[in-house]
């Protein structure tokens, strides 16, 4: 696979087949992530591979947050259960965290480096015929979500990445070309 093809053909995959993902494939995409640029070679990323119980616990934390918006207690419980079950049934789920440096400049550089690692991870998954869906949000600061992931003090979860064999490949979404977004300066 050529790099430009991988970049333009990669999609966010929301539905996966039931095929189990081999540990070797997960290790391979995580190794690709560690080759991302990182200023000062801080290598700030930390990866957590969630098994079914951890995925369920993370889903329960997310489901509990969603259930707070539902007035009917039975319906709220159903939301929590549905989200927990949907996460438990994922083929693979990874948490990407970053070590939080005391220096604000380094902290910002490390956060950016973590996202470059996530892009490498996503492209490596695509190259292996897998799909990935990168998720972010306030739930990652939730103590129950952090506990489910195993994140330790001094780490910030920056993204959750669902990985699996795509059940279908979505059509590309329209994007502006670089020419519309670029200013050439003298």
N, C-alpha and C positions, 0 to 999 in steps of 0.2 A: 504494500500500500504506500503510495506516495504521500508526502506530508500535506501538500495542498489539497489532495483528495480527502484525506482524513479530516482536515479542518472544515472543508465545505460540506462533506457528507455526514458528519457527526450530528446526531440529534439528541435531544432530551427524551429519554424513553420512560414512559409512565406505566407501561404494561409489559410484564415479562412472562416467559414460559415458566414451567415448573422445573426446568432443568437445573440441577445443582451446579454450582460453580466450583471448580476444582481449587483447592488451596494453592496449588502452584500458579494458577492464573491470577488469583488475588495477590500472591506474593510478587508476581511479575509486574502487575500494574502499580503496586506500591513501590517497587524498586524504581519504576519509571518516574514516579512522583518525586523521589529523592534526588533526581537529576535536575530539578528546577533551579533556576538562578536564585541565589540568596546572598544578599550583601553581607560581607564580612564572614561568609561561610558559617553563619549561625546555625544552619539546619534546624530551624525552629519548629518544624512540623512534628506532630505526633499522630499516630494512626491507631485507631481502635477498630477491630473487626468484631462485629456483633453477631453472636450466635442467636438461635431462635428465642431463647429466654430473654436475652438482652434486647433483641429487637422488639419483643412483646412489651417489655418494661418501658422502652423508649416510646413506643406507640401508645401505651397507656398514659404516659406523661403528656404527650401531644393530645390524645383524646380527651383527657381531663380538662385541658385548656379550651378545647373546642366545646366540650359539654357545658362549660360555664355560660355559654351563650344560648343554651336551650332551657326554656322555662320548665317544661314537664320533666320531673325527675326520672321517670321510666325512659323517656326518649333520650335524656342526657346520658343515662347509663348505657343505652344502646349505642350511642355515638362513641362513647369511650371504648366499649367492647369491639365495635367495628374497626376503629382505628388501630387498636392494639392487635387485633387479629390480622389486619392487612399488613402490618409491619412484620409480625411473626412469620407470615407466609412468604416474605420476600426471599429471593434466592441468596442475596448477599446485601449487607448494609455496612458501610464504613463511616466512622466519624473521623473528621480531620480537625485536629486541634493545633493550636500554636502556643508555644511557651511565651508568657507575657513578660517582656523585659521591663525593668524599671525606667529605662531611658525612653522617652516618648518617640524620639527619632528612630531608634532601633525597633521599637514596638511597631511603628508604622511600616518600616521596611520588612519586618518579619511577617506581618499580616499580608502584605502584598506577595511575598514569597510563598506563603501558604496557598494563595489562590493560583499562583503559577504551578505549584505542585498539583493542585486539583485539576488544572487544565491538562497537565501531562498525564495524570491518572485517567481522565476521561478519554483522551486520545488513545492511550494505550489500550483501554478497554475496547474501544471501537476497532482498533487494529486486530484484536483477538476475536472479533465477531460478537462482542458483548455490547450492551448498552449501559448507559449511566444516566441517572437523574440527580442533579445537584440541588440540595435543598438548604435554605437558610431560614433564619427567623428567630424571634425572641424566645422560642421554646428552648433553644440551646443554652440559655442562662437559667432555666428552670432547675432547681435542685434535684428533682426526681429524674429529669432527663440526663443531667450530669452524672447522677449516680448510676443510671442504666448504662451509660456509655463507659463509665469508669474513669472519667476525667478527674485529674487531681488538682489540688489547689495550685494556682500559678499557671494554669492552662486555660485558654479560651477555646471553646468549640466554635469553629468558623463555618463548618458545613457538614451536612450528612450526605452521603453519596450512596444511592441505591444502585446496585449492579446486578445484571442478569442478562440472559439471552432475550433479545427483543421479541415480543409476541407479534409486533408489526412495526414497520418503520414509518414514522410520521412524515408527511410532506414538509418540505422546507417552508419556513415562514419568510415573508418578504423582509428584506433588509436593505438599508441604504448602502450604496456603494461608497468606498473610501473617498472618491472624488467629491462627494457631497459633504463630507465631514472633514476635509483637509484644507488647510491654509498653507500655501507655500510662501515663505518669507525670503526677502532678498538677502 
